[in-house]
Amino acid sequence: MNRFLIPLGIFIALVVFLAIGLTRDPKIVPSPLVDKPVPAFTLPQLHVPEKNFGPADMQGKVWLLNVWASWCVSCRAEHEVVTALVNDHGAEIVGLNYKDHRADAMEWLKHFGDPYALSVSDLDGRVGIDWGVYGVPETFVIDQAGIIRYKHIGPMTAESITEKVLPLLNELKAADA
């Protein structure tokens, strides 16, 4: 009798854990970087490779870091939303071109438009690793003090912009005023 109770108990525990897991939103992955200072980096600018950029250059500004790549299908879907965020709401977005060849990235921006204040090239993906990037696209909201306040995994949508990003940007900008 006891030899059946242990496997049954293990089975019931697994079913409970599975049921809990199925109720969670797979797009919500907690980031240990939220509410922490941005990881430092210096990378060459995509358009002007002889010039470098680092987060310290954005000190005192509310800004977004959008991780993208020319080979990323989801980035293409998100691009219109990113462009609207800049054009309609004046967001300042820095692009982190992730594991991509410069020529491919330049051609992609030429074809689809370039909404970024500037883009930097993370050819080997090391900066992406420091930022905890799971994949592309991902977007981070950074406050005036250089603290990450929000991380969006996957392509941003009009709904995610309206419901989360814009209210947060407005709150951060109001705190600065």
TIBAVEX-699773 format. One record per atom (N, C-alpha, C): atom name; residue in one letter; z, y, x. Coordinates in steps of 0.001 Angstrom, whole numbers. Example, Ala and Ser with C-alpha at 12.3 -4.5 7.8 and 13.67 -1.06 7.14 Angstrom:
<nodes>
NODE | N | a | 7800 | -5690 | 13190
NODE | CA | a | 7800 | -4500 | 12300
NODE | C | a | 7800 | -3300 | 13200
NODE | N | s | 7080 | -2250 | 12850
NODE | CA | s | 7140 | -1060 | 13670
NODE | C | s | 7870 | 30 | 12900
</nodes>
This chain:
<nodes>
NODE | N | m | 0 | -1199 | 827
NODE | CA | m | 0 | 0 | 0
NODE | C | m | 0 | 1259 | 868
NODE | N | n | 861 | 1295 | 1914
NODE | CA | n | 939 | 2458 | 2792
NODE | C | n | -365 | 2707 | 3545
NODE | N | r | -1087 | 1652 | 3876
NODE | CA | r | -2311 | 1835 | 4643
NODE | C | r | -3381 | 2579 | 3831
NODE | N | f | -3265 | 2634 | 2504
NODE | CA | f | -4203 | 3380 | 1665
NODE | C | f | -3742 | 4809 | 1432
NODE | N | l | -2449 | 5076 | 1548
NODE | CA | l | -1921 | 6418 | 1292
NODE | C | l | -2328 | 7413 | 2378
NODE | N | i | -2338 | 7002 | 3629
NODE | CA | i | -2690 | 7917 | 4725
NODE | C | i | -4151 | 8358 | 4614
NODE | N | p | -5117 | 7450 | 4482
NODE | CA | p | -6510 | 7908 | 4308
NODE | C | p | -6701 | 8744 | 3036
NODE | N | l | -6004 | 8383 | 1967
NODE | CA | l | -6101 | 9154 | 727
NODE | C | l | -5558 | 10566 | 934
NODE | N | g | -4447 | 10683 | 1638
NODE | CA | g | -3860 | 11997 | 1933
NODE | C | g | -4797 | 12847 | 2782
NODE | N | i | -5419 | 12223 | 3783
NODE | CA | i | -6376 | 12944 | 4631
NODE | C | i | -7583 | 13385 | 3805
NODE | N | f | -8071 | 12520 | 2948
NODE | CA | f | -9207 | 12851 | 2093
NODE | C | f | -8877 | 14029 | 1178
NODE | N | i | -7711 | 14017 | 557
NODE | CA | i | -7301 | 15100 | -339
NODE | C | i | -7187 | 16414 | 438
NODE | N | a | -6620 | 16367 | 1633
NODE | CA | a | -6508 | 17580 | 2457
NODE | C | a | -7892 | 18144 | 2798
NODE | N | l | -8835 | 17282 | 3158
NODE | CA | l | -10201 | 17722 | 3466
NODE | C | l | -10875 | 18349 | 2248
NODE | N | v | -10669 | 17763 | 1076
NODE | CA | v | -11243 | 18316 | -150
NODE | C | v | -10668 | 19706 | -426
NODE | N | v | -9378 | 19882 | -223
NODE | CA | v | -8738 | 21186 | -432
NODE | C | v | -9324 | 22223 | 523
NODE | N | f | -9447 | 21877 | 1822
NODE | CA | f | -10017 | 22808 | 2796
NODE | C | f | -11473 | 23137 | 2463
NODE | N | l | -12238 | 22155 | 2029
NODE | CA | l | -13624 | 22385 | 1641
NODE | C | l | -13683 | 23317 | 433
NODE | N | a | -12848 | 23102 | -548
NODE | CA | a | -12831 | 23944 | -1751
NODE | C | a | -12485 | 25388 | -1388
NODE | N | i | -11530 | 25584 | -502
NODE | CA | i | -11170 | 26935 | -58
NODE | C | i | -12347 | 27574 | 673
NODE | N | g | -12990 | 26824 | 1550
NODE | CA | g | -14126 | 27337 | 2308
NODE | C | g | -15291 | 27739 | 1428
NODE | N | l | -15518 | 27009 | 350
NODE | CA | l | -16637 | 27314 | -540
NODE | C | l | -16413 | 28575 | -1362
NODE | N | t | -15180 | 29046 | -1463
NODE | CA | t | -14898 | 30265 | -2223
NODE | C | t | -15059 | 31519 | -1384
NODE | N | r | -15255 | 31386 | -88
NODE | CA | r | -15358 | 32547 | 800
NODE | C | r | -16801 | 33004 | 944
NODE | N | d | -16954 | 34310 | 1140
NODE | CA | d | -18277 | 34901 | 1341
NODE | C | d | -18697 | 34663 | 2792
NODE | N | p | -19810 | 33960 | 3027
NODE | CA | p | -20219 | 33653 | 4400
NODE | C | p | -20651 | 34881 | 5196
NODE | N | k | -20928 | 36002 | 4522
NODE | CA | k | -21316 | 37215 | 5230
NODE | C | k | -20114 | 37974 | 5771
NODE | N | i | -18932 | 37614 | 5293
NODE | CA | i | -17728 | 38288 | 5765
NODE | C | i | -17117 | 37448 | 6873
NODE | N | v | -17362 | 37882 | 8090
NODE | CA | v | -16807 | 37216 | 9260
NODE | C | v | -15911 | 38242 | 9942
NODE | N | p | -14622 | 38006 | 9983
NODE | CA | p | -13741 | 39010 | 10576
NODE | C | p | -14068 | 39219 | 12052
NODE | N | s | -14061 | 40470 | 12451
NODE | CA | s | -14341 | 40804 | 13842
NODE | C | s | -13054 | 41254 | 14514
NODE | N | p | -12752 | 40690 | 15673
NODE | CA | p | -11559 | 41142 | 16391
NODE | C | p | -11737 | 42540 | 16969
NODE | N | l | -12958 | 43091 | 16935
NODE | CA | l | -13213 | 44413 | 17504
NODE | C | l | -12939 | 45560 | 16540
NODE | N | v | -12865 | 45267 | 15227
NODE | CA | v | -12598 | 46334 | 14269
NODE | C | v | -11226 | 46928 | 14565
NODE | N | d | -11184 | 48264 | 14582
NODE | CA | d | -9992 | 49061 | 14912
NODE | C | d | -9635 | 49011 | 16397
NODE | N | k | -10607 | 48627 | 17212
NODE | CA | k | -10424 | 48622 | 18673
NODE | C | k | -11479 | 49546 | 19295
NODE | N | p | -11223 | 50030 | 20518
NODE | CA | p | -12224 | 50870 | 21190
NODE | C | p | -13516 | 50097 | 21438
NODE | N | v | -14619 | 50829 | 21415
NODE | CA | v | -15915 | 50194 | 21659
NODE | C | v | -15948 | 49644 | 23077
NODE | N | p | -16581 | 48498 | 23266
NODE | CA | p | -16755 | 47982 | 24625
NODE | C | p | -17654 | 48935 | 25430
NODE | N | a | -17246 | 49210 | 26627
NODE | CA | a | -18012 | 50113 | 27483
NODE | C | a | -19277 | 49417 | 27980
NODE | N | f | -20327 | 50188 | 28117
NODE | CA | f | -21567 | 49693 | 28710
NODE | C | f | -22403 | 50875 | 29171
NODE | N | t | -23321 | 50600 | 30026
NODE | CA | t | -24352 | 51553 | 30418
NODE | C | t | -25655 | 50772 | 30461
NODE | N | l | -26602 | 51202 | 29645
NODE | CA | l | -27893 | 50518 | 29570
NODE | C | l | -29020 | 51539 | 29652
NODE | N | p | -30184 | 51098 | 30106
NODE | CA | p | -31328 | 52007 | 30136
NODE | C | p | -31838 | 52293 | 28723
NODE | N | q | -32242 | 53543 | 28507
NODE | CA | q | -32831 | 53905 | 27234
NODE | C | q | -34204 | 53242 | 27110
NODE | N | l | -34534 | 52840 | 25917
NODE | CA | l | -35794 | 52140 | 25675
NODE | C | l | -37002 | 53039 | 25961
NODE | N | h | -36961 | 54269 | 25468
NODE | CA | h | -38100 | 55173 | 25626
NODE | C | h | -38147 | 55826 | 27008
NODE | N | v | -36992 | 55978 | 27625
NODE | CA | v | -36916 | 56630 | 28938
NODE | C | v | -36048 | 55737 | 29830
NODE | N | p | -36616 | 54652 | 30368
NODE | CA | p | -35817 | 53653 | 31088
NODE | C | p | -35080 | 54181 | 32321
NODE | N | e | -35529 | 55300 | 32858
NODE | CA | e | -34834 | 55853 | 34022
NODE | C | e | -33552 | 56598 | 33633
NODE | N | k | -33343 | 56806 | 32325
NODE | CA | k | -32113 | 57430 | 31831
NODE | C | k | -31220 | 56357 | 31215
NODE | N | n | -29944 | 56452 | 31482
NODE | CA | n | -28970 | 55503 | 30934
NODE | C | n | -28227 | 56114 | 29760
NODE | N | f | -27634 | 55246 | 28969
NODE | CA | f | -26813 | 55642 | 27828
NODE | C | f | -25591 | 54748 | 27783
NODE | N | g | -24480 | 55325 | 27386
NODE | CA | g | -23256 | 54566 | 27151
NODE | C | g | -22508 | 55180 | 25980
NODE | N | p | -21581 | 54458 | 25388
NODE | CA | p | -20834 | 54976 | 24229
NODE | C | p | -20106 | 56289 | 24511
NODE | N | a | -19743 | 56540 | 25752
NODE | CA | a | -19068 | 57796 | 26083
NODE | C | a | -19950 | 59001 | 25734
NODE | N | d | -21277 | 58796 | 25723
NODE | CA | d | -22203 | 59870 | 25368
NODE | C | d | -22071 | 60279 | 23902
NODE | N | m | -21457 | 59456 | 23089
NODE | CA | m | -21305 | 59734 | 21658
NODE | C | m | -19881 | 60180 | 21312
NODE | N | q | -19040 | 60364 | 22311
NODE | CA | q | -17650 | 60772 | 22084
NODE | C | q | -17608 | 62022 | 21202
NODE | N | g | -16749 | 61992 | 20200
NODE | CA | g | -16593 | 63116 | 19293
NODE | C | g | -17515 | 63060 | 18080
NODE | N | k | -18363 | 62039 | 17991
NODE | CA | k | -19296 | 61900 | 16873
NODE | C | k | -19007 | 60622 | 16097
NODE | N | v | -19316 | 60667 | 14806
NODE | CA | v | -19325 | 59456 | 13983
NODE | C | v | -20747 | 58918 | 14087
NODE | N | w | -20866 | 57643 | 14471
NODE | CA | w | -22201 | 57086 | 14692
NODE | C | w | -22222 | 55604 | 14391
NODE | N | l | -23428 | 55064 | 14333
NODE | CA | l | -23607 | 53641 | 14104
NODE | C | l | -24365 | 53039 | 15279
NODE | N | l | -24032 | 51805 | 15601
NODE | CA | l | -24794 | 51021 | 16571
NODE | C | l | -25456 | 49905 | 15772
NODE | N | n | -26792 | 49905 | 15772
NODE | CA | n | -27549 | 48903 | 15038
NODE | C | n | -28224 | 47981 | 16036
NODE | N | v | -27863 | 46704 | 15999
NODE | CA | v | -28428 | 45703 | 16907
NODE | C | v | -29685 | 45141 | 16246
NODE | N | w | -30822 | 45232 | 16953
NODE | CA | w | -32099 | 44822 | 16381
NODE | C | w | -32991 | 44230 | 17469
NODE | N | a | -34078 | 43594 | 17032
NODE | CA | a | -35059 | 43040 | 17961
NODE | C | a | -36404 | 42940 | 17258
NODE | N | s | -37464 | 43039 | 18024
NODE | CA | s | -38811 | 42954 | 17443
NODE | C | s | -39105 | 41554 | 16906
NODE | N | w | -38457 | 40541 | 17444
NODE | CA | w | -38689 | 39155 | 17020
NODE | C | w | -37853 | 38773 | 15800
NODE | N | c | -37032 | 39683 | 15325
NODE | CA | c | -36086 | 39415 | 14234
NODE | C | c | -36715 | 39740 | 12879
NODE | N | v | -36929 | 38723 | 12062
NODE | CA | v | -37519 | 38910 | 10737
NODE | C | v | -36585 | 39717 | 9842
NODE | N | s | -35292 | 39455 | 9905
NODE | CA | s | -34324 | 40185 | 9078
NODE | C | s | -34259 | 41665 | 9451
NODE | N | c | -34519 | 41959 | 10721
NODE | CA | c | -34522 | 43363 | 11158
NODE | C | c | -35637 | 44131 | 10473
NODE | N | r | -36756 | 43470 | 10262
NODE | CA | r | -37888 | 44100 | 9571
NODE | C | r | -37481 | 44416 | 8129
NODE | N | a | -36789 | 43500 | 7484
NODE | CA | a | -36339 | 43719 | 6110
NODE | C | a | -35321 | 44861 | 6046
NODE | N | e | -34485 | 44973 | 7057
NODE | CA | e | -33434 | 45989 | 7087
NODE | C | e | -33966 | 47363 | 7484
NODE | N | h | -35069 | 47404 | 8183
NODE | CA | h | -35545 | 48639 | 8809
NODE | C | h | -35733 | 49793 | 7820
NODE | N | e | -36233 | 49498 | 6644
NODE | CA | e | -36423 | 50540 | 5630
NODE | C | e | -35081 | 51155 | 5222
NODE | N | v | -34057 | 50331 | 5125
NODE | CA | v | -32720 | 50805 | 4750
NODE | C | v | -32133 | 51663 | 5870
NODE | N | v | -32320 | 51234 | 7107
NODE | CA | v | -31833 | 52008 | 8259
NODE | C | v | -32529 | 53365 | 8298
NODE | N | t | -33836 | 53363 | 8071
NODE | CA | t | -34602 | 54612 | 8066
NODE | C | t | -34112 | 55545 | 6961
NODE | N | a | -33857 | 55011 | 5778
NODE | CA | a | -33353 | 55823 | 4668
NODE | C | a | -31961 | 56372 | 4972
NODE | N | l | -31143 | 55594 | 5635
NODE | CA | l | -29803 | 56054 | 6001
NODE | C | l | -29882 | 57282 | 6904
NODE | N | v | -30841 | 57288 | 7798
NODE | CA | v | -31034 | 58445 | 8684
NODE | C | v | -31665 | 59604 | 7908
NODE | N | n | -32778 | 59332 | 7229
NODE | CA | n | -33532 | 60404 | 6561
NODE | C | n | -32793 | 61013 | 5377
NODE | N | d | -32135 | 60191 | 4577
NODE | CA | d | -31499 | 60684 | 3348
NODE | C | d | -30052 | 61122 | 3541
NODE | N | h | -29393 | 60592 | 4561
NODE | CA | h | -27958 | 60864 | 4700
NODE | C | h | -27584 | 61423 | 6067
NODE | N | g | -28557 | 61581 | 6949
NODE | CA | g | -28299 | 62206 | 8246
NODE | C | g | -27433 | 61388 | 9184
NODE | N | a | -27397 | 60082 | 8980
NODE | CA | a | -26589 | 59233 | 9867
NODE | C | a | -27182 | 59248 | 11270
NODE | N | e | -26325 | 59197 | 12255
NODE | CA | e | -26766 | 59121 | 13643
NODE | C | e | -26636 | 57666 | 14084
NODE | N | i | -27771 | 57051 | 14369
NODE | CA | i | -27796 | 55631 | 14689
NODE | C | i | -28397 | 55422 | 16070
NODE | N | v | -27679 | 54657 | 16877
NODE | CA | v | -28173 | 54228 | 18184
NODE | C | v | -28615 | 52777 | 18020
NODE | N | g | -29805 | 52471 | 18487
NODE | CA | g | -30309 | 51109 | 18415
NODE | C | g | -29980 | 50348 | 19687
NODE | N | l | -29516 | 49125 | 19526
NODE | CA | l | -29311 | 48221 | 20662
NODE | C | l | -30372 | 47136 | 20541
NODE | N | n | -31424 | 47285 | 21339
NODE | CA | n | -32520 | 46321 | 21314
NODE | C | n | -32070 | 45089 | 22076
NODE | N | y | -31921 | 43979 | 21364
NODE | CA | y | -31223 | 42785 | 21838
NODE | C | y | -32184 | 41693 | 22275
NODE | N | k | -32086 | 41294 | 23547
NODE | CA | k | -32866 | 40176 | 24097
NODE | C | k | -34347 | 40287 | 23754
NODE | N | d | -34902 | 41441 | 24051
NODE | CA | d | -36265 | 41745 | 23657
NODE | C | d | -36993 | 42383 | 24846
NODE | N | h | -38276 | 42184 | 24918
NODE | CA | h | -39071 | 42823 | 25959
NODE | C | h | -39375 | 44254 | 25539
NODE | N | r | -39291 | 45165 | 26491
NODE | CA | r | -39478 | 46586 | 26212
NODE | C | r | -40800 | 46848 | 25498
NODE | N | a | -41898 | 46271 | 25983
NODE | CA | a | -43215 | 46515 | 25377
NODE | C | a | -43245 | 46064 | 23916
NODE | N | d | -42639 | 44920 | 23615
NODE | CA | d | -42588 | 44428 | 22233
NODE | C | d | -41768 | 45365 | 21348
NODE | N | a | -40638 | 45823 | 21877
NODE | CA | a | -39776 | 46729 | 21118
NODE | C | a | -40476 | 48060 | 20857
NODE | N | m | -41143 | 48592 | 21860
NODE | CA | m | -41858 | 49865 | 21712
NODE | C | m | -42976 | 49733 | 20667
NODE | N | e | -43702 | 48641 | 20713
NODE | CA | e | -44782 | 48423 | 19752
NODE | C | e | -44222 | 48295 | 18336
NODE | N | w | -43101 | 47589 | 18192
NODE | CA | w | -42459 | 47403 | 16891
NODE | C | w | -42054 | 48756 | 16300
NODE | N | l | -41423 | 49617 | 17125
NODE | CA | l | -41005 | 50935 | 16652
NODE | C | l | -42212 | 51810 | 16316
NODE | N | k | -43258 | 51681 | 17097
NODE | CA | k | -44479 | 52446 | 16828
NODE | C | k | -45072 | 52024 | 15476
NODE | N | h | -45045 | 50748 | 15191
NODE | CA | h | -45627 | 50222 | 13956
NODE | C | h | -44773 | 50518 | 12725
NODE | N | f | -43453 | 50313 | 12831
NODE | CA | f | -42572 | 50448 | 11664
NODE | C | f | -41851 | 51790 | 11582
NODE | N | g | -41903 | 52585 | 12623
NODE | CA | g | -41192 | 53859 | 12655
NODE | C | g | -39900 | 53734 | 13444
NODE | N | d | -39470 | 54861 | 13992
NODE | CA | d | -38287 | 54873 | 14849
NODE | C | d | -37217 | 55799 | 14270
NODE | N | p | -36256 | 55240 | 13533
NODE | CA | p | -35209 | 56066 | 12940
NODE | C | p | -34042 | 56367 | 13893
NODE | N | y | -34046 | 55774 | 15061
NODE | CA | y | -32896 | 55852 | 15966
NODE | C | y | -32849 | 57163 | 16737
NODE | N | a | -31629 | 57668 | 16932
NODE | CA | a | -31442 | 58824 | 17814
NODE | C | a | -31948 | 58446 | 19200
NODE | N | l | -31685 | 57199 | 19577
NODE | CA | l | -32231 | 56575 | 20779
NODE | C | l | -31936 | 55097 | 20695
NODE | N | s | -32658 | 54322 | 21477
NODE | CA | s | -32392 | 52889 | 21575
NODE | C | s | -32171 | 52550 | 23033
NODE | N | v | -31330 | 51553 | 23252
NODE | CA | v | -31098 | 51048 | 24597
NODE | C | v | -31538 | 49597 | 24650
NODE | N | s | -31843 | 49140 | 25849
NODE | CA | s | -32383 | 47800 | 26034
NODE | C | s | -31332 | 46862 | 26625
NODE | N | d | -30970 | 45842 | 25860
NODE | CA | d | -30028 | 44810 | 26309
NODE | C | d | -30824 | 43518 | 26510
NODE | N | l | -31617 | 43509 | 27560
NODE | CA | l | -32570 | 42422 | 27800
NODE | C | l | -31885 | 41061 | 27950
NODE | N | d | -30767 | 41016 | 28673
NODE | CA | d | -30111 | 39724 | 28900
NODE | C | d | -29038 | 39400 | 27856
NODE | N | g | -28735 | 40324 | 26961
NODE | CA | g | -27790 | 40073 | 25877
NODE | C | g | -26326 | 40170 | 26255
NODE | N | r | -26030 | 40609 | 27459
NODE | CA | r | -24615 | 40669 | 27879
NODE | C | r | -23801 | 41696 | 27104
NODE | N | v | -24403 | 42836 | 26826
NODE | CA | v | -23692 | 43856 | 26045
NODE | C | v | -23457 | 43346 | 24627
NODE | N | g | -24442 | 42675 | 24060
NODE | CA | g | -24275 | 42078 | 22733
NODE | C | g | -23101 | 41115 | 22696
NODE | N | i | -22951 | 40339 | 23754
NODE | CA | i | -21822 | 39407 | 23831
NODE | C | i | -20508 | 40175 | 23849
NODE | N | d | -20445 | 41259 | 24630
NODE | CA | d | -19223 | 42077 | 24691
NODE | C | d | -18869 | 42670 | 23329
NODE | N | w | -19885 | 42952 | 22538
NODE | CA | w | -19678 | 43529 | 21210
NODE | C | w | -19451 | 42448 | 20147
NODE | N | g | -19482 | 41186 | 20530
NODE | CA | g | -19233 | 40104 | 19582
NODE | C | g | -20378 | 39867 | 18629
NODE | N | v | -21609 | 40119 | 19091
NODE | CA | v | -22780 | 39950 | 18231
NODE | C | v | -23018 | 38458 | 17989
NODE | N | y | -23091 | 38084 | 16704
NODE | CA | y | -23371 | 36701 | 16307
NODE | C | y | -24872 | 36462 | 16259
NODE | N | g | -25608 | 37488 | 15910
NODE | CA | g | -27053 | 37421 | 15765
NODE | C | g | -27550 | 38782 | 15335
NODE | N | v | -28834 | 38918 | 15171
NODE | CA | v | -29366 | 40210 | 14761
NODE | C | v | -29926 | 40102 | 13349
NODE | N | p | -29839 | 41150 | 12576
NODE | CA | p | -29243 | 42440 | 12884
NODE | C | p | -27735 | 42455 | 12620
NODE | N | e | -27078 | 43347 | 13292
NODE | CA | e | -25677 | 43661 | 13044
NODE | C | e | -25515 | 45157 | 13234
NODE | N | t | -24578 | 45732 | 12506
NODE | CA | t | -24362 | 47174 | 12573
NODE | C | t | -22872 | 47467 | 12654
NODE | N | f | -22532 | 48401 | 13533
NODE | CA | f | -21153 | 48822 | 13735
NODE | C | f | -21030 | 50302 | 13383
NODE | N | v | -19940 | 50667 | 12710
NODE | CA | v | -19627 | 52071 | 12453
NODE | C | v | -18520 | 52458 | 13424
NODE | N | i | -18755 | 53544 | 14165
NODE | CA | i | -17826 | 53986 | 15204
NODE | C | i | -17365 | 55408 | 14883
NODE | N | d | -16065 | 55651 | 15011
NODE | CA | d | -15531 | 56977 | 14696
NODE | C | d | -15598 | 57914 | 15909
NODE | N | q | -15089 | 59140 | 15721
NODE | CA | q | -15147 | 60175 | 16747
NODE | C | q | -14396 | 59795 | 18023
NODE | N | a | -13384 | 58974 | 17890
NODE | CA | a | -12573 | 58582 | 19046
NODE | C | a | -13130 | 57349 | 19755
NODE | N | g | -14262 | 56844 | 19277
NODE | CA | g | -14852 | 55664 | 19904
NODE | C | g | -14213 | 54357 | 19451
NODE | N | i | -13695 | 54351 | 18231
NODE | CA | i | -13059 | 53157 | 17669
NODE | C | i | -14024 | 52536 | 16649
NODE | N | i | -14221 | 51226 | 16742
NODE | CA | i | -15063 | 50520 | 15774
NODE | C | i | -14284 | 50426 | 14460
NODE | N | r | -14877 | 50938 | 13394
NODE | CA | r | -14207 | 50941 | 12099
NODE | C | r | -14766 | 49917 | 11121
NODE | N | y | -15972 | 49421 | 11401
NODE | CA | y | -16592 | 48470 | 10471
NODE | C | y | -17700 | 47735 | 11204
NODE | N | k | -17866 | 46454 | 10854
NODE | CA | k | -18958 | 45656 | 11387
NODE | C | k | -19663 | 44989 | 10214
NODE | N | h | -20973 | 45207 | 10137
NODE | CA | h | -21784 | 44573 | 9094
NODE | C | h | -22652 | 43519 | 9760
NODE | N | i | -22501 | 42285 | 9328
NODE | CA | i | -23282 | 41173 | 9883
NODE | C | i | -24467 | 40912 | 8965
NODE | N | g | -25639 | 40797 | 9553
NODE | CA | g | -26846 | 40559 | 8779
NODE | C | g | -27504 | 41863 | 8392
NODE | N | p | -28615 | 41769 | 7672
NODE | CA | p | -29331 | 42990 | 7303
NODE | C | p | -28556 | 43823 | 6288
NODE | N | m | -28485 | 45116 | 6551
NODE | CA | m | -27886 | 46024 | 5584
NODE | C | m | -28842 | 46155 | 4402
NODE | N | t | -28270 | 46341 | 3237
NODE | CA | t | -29041 | 46542 | 2018
NODE | C | t | -28666 | 47899 | 1432
NODE | N | a | -29430 | 48335 | 440
NODE | CA | a | -29090 | 49585 | -233
NODE | C | a | -27679 | 49503 | -817
NODE | N | e | -27319 | 48314 | -1325
NODE | CA | e | -25985 | 48137 | -1905
NODE | C | e | -24890 | 48239 | -843
NODE | N | s | -25090 | 47601 | 309
NODE | CA | s | -24059 | 47661 | 1352
NODE | C | s | -23917 | 49076 | 1899
NODE | N | i | -25015 | 49817 | 1935
NODE | CA | i | -24962 | 51213 | 2372
NODE | C | i | -24152 | 52031 | 1367
NODE | N | t | -24485 | 51879 | 89
NODE | CA | t | -23828 | 52655 | -962
NODE | C | t | -22362 | 52284 | -1126
NODE | N | e | -22059 | 50990 | -1076
NODE | CA | e | -20706 | 50529 | -1361
NODE | C | e | -19759 | 50624 | -173
NODE | N | k | -20255 | 50461 | 1044
NODE | CA | k | -19349 | 50398 | 2188
NODE | C | k | -19643 | 51447 | 3262
NODE | N | v | -20876 | 51515 | 3733
NODE | CA | v | -21186 | 52347 | 4900
NODE | C | v | -21054 | 53841 | 4593
NODE | N | l | -21712 | 54320 | 3539
NODE | CA | l | -21643 | 55750 | 3231
NODE | C | l | -20230 | 56233 | 2918
NODE | N | p | -19460 | 55521 | 2086
NODE | CA | p | -18083 | 55983 | 1863
NODE | C | p | -17271 | 56053 | 3162
NODE | N | l | -17479 | 55083 | 4044
NODE | CA | l | -16755 | 55089 | 5313
NODE | C | l | -17213 | 56252 | 6191
NODE | N | l | -18521 | 56484 | 6278
NODE | CA | l | -19028 | 57609 | 7065
NODE | C | l | -18482 | 58931 | 6533
NODE | N | n | -18487 | 59089 | 5215
NODE | CA | n | -17956 | 60321 | 4611
NODE | C | n | -16468 | 60496 | 4883
NODE | N | e | -15734 | 59416 | 4807
NODE | CA | e | -14290 | 59459 | 5096
NODE | C | e | -14029 | 59848 | 6542
NODE | N | l | -14776 | 59261 | 7465
NODE | CA | l | -14590 | 59558 | 8884
NODE | C | l | -14985 | 60994 | 9212
NODE | N | k | -16059 | 61463 | 8614
NODE | CA | k | -16491 | 62850 | 8848
NODE | C | k | -15513 | 63844 | 8240
NODE | N | a | -14954 | 63503 | 7081
NODE | CA | a | -13965 | 64379 | 6439
NODE | C | a | -12686 | 64467 | 7271
NODE | N | a | -12322 | 63367 | 7896
NODE | CA | a | -11118 | 63343 | 8743
NODE | C | a | -11302 | 64235 | 9968
NODE | N | d | -12549 | 64434 | 10358
NODE | CA | d | -12843 | 65248 | 11529
NODE | C | d | -12837 | 66729 | 11196
NODE | N | a | -13074 | 67061 | 9921
NODE | CA | a | -13193 | 68477 | 9508
NODE | C | a | -11864 | 69195 | 9455
</nodes>
